[in-house]
Amino acid sequence: MPRPGARILLSLLLLAPWGGLFAAEAKPLLFGLFPNLSPRILVTTYQPMRDYLEAELGRPVELVTAANFETFSRHILAKEYDLMVAAPHLARLGQLDADYHLLAHYRQPIQAWVVVSADSEIRDLRGLTGKRVAIPDKLAIMSSLGTEMLAKAGLQVDRHYQMYEAKSHNNAALSVLNRQADAAVIGSIPFQQLTKEVRDRLRVIDKSKPVPSQYFAVSGKLSGQERAQIARALLRFADTSGGKAFIERYGMLGIVAAKQDELKGMDAQAEQVRQWLEETPSP
């Protein structure tokens, strides 16, 4: 079980209670949610999937996340999640170092988008010279892509612009609206998960190259039969009315089965996270 205080339990934010629906001996499946958004938004987003998995698997599913990307990454390495949805480089880290098995991924590739306030005079990346740019988290692949985009535009952090770590994608977006930052780097999928009111107040000024989307991976601690059952349920979810609404709402384009070798291209990014965690004392 995740260490007390190290994970954020989301039970108080669930839209409907589920206690007592299953036999007392049924062990909850811990579903780790990549903390790219606030816990409340994550619960709202994944509640339909959680409900479907509970019904299909016949066991309670507990949504859990972490306070930040670092803690989430350490939970992966400690094998604390039975099932997780994570950015591709963290899914690869789990696969290489913690015996996670790739199950599926969202069909829609993801991009880093650089956004400014809708009423901002900034029109392109060069306009960020001397400005403050928010990023989701130092370990986020979107942050890495955003930094690359700015470098290609001739802008180096601390020399041409200041970087502000907002801790999540929605915090990065809100920091622009709250005037804490002049621009933000945010993932294309997290952008779609923001409320329409927030999206309408932002304007995209540039987009990165596409990279693989978020992946679902299951712990090797589960039996092969359990892993296969979860994989089938995830893929069937996309064909349900709730799943179709989920996919359309967040622009996922679908959920497709993953091959175990398809994230080899993320090895360098996984190594960067691994090295950072080794060099940084655990909180």
Secondary structure, DSSP 8 states (H G I E B T S, - for coil): ---TTTEEE-GGG-SS--TTSS-TT---EEEEE--SS-HHHHHHHHHHHHHHHHHHHTS-EEEEEESSHHHHHHHHHTT--SEEEE-HHHHHHHHHHS-EEEEEEESS-B-EEEEEETT-S--SGGGGTT-EEEES-TT-HHHHHHHHHHHHTT--BTTTBEEEE-SSHHHHHHHHHTTS-SEEEEEHHHHHHS-HHHHHTEEEEEE---B---EEEEETTS-HHHHHHHHHHHHHHTTSHHHHHHHHHHT---EEE--TTTTGGGHHHHHHHHHHHHHS---
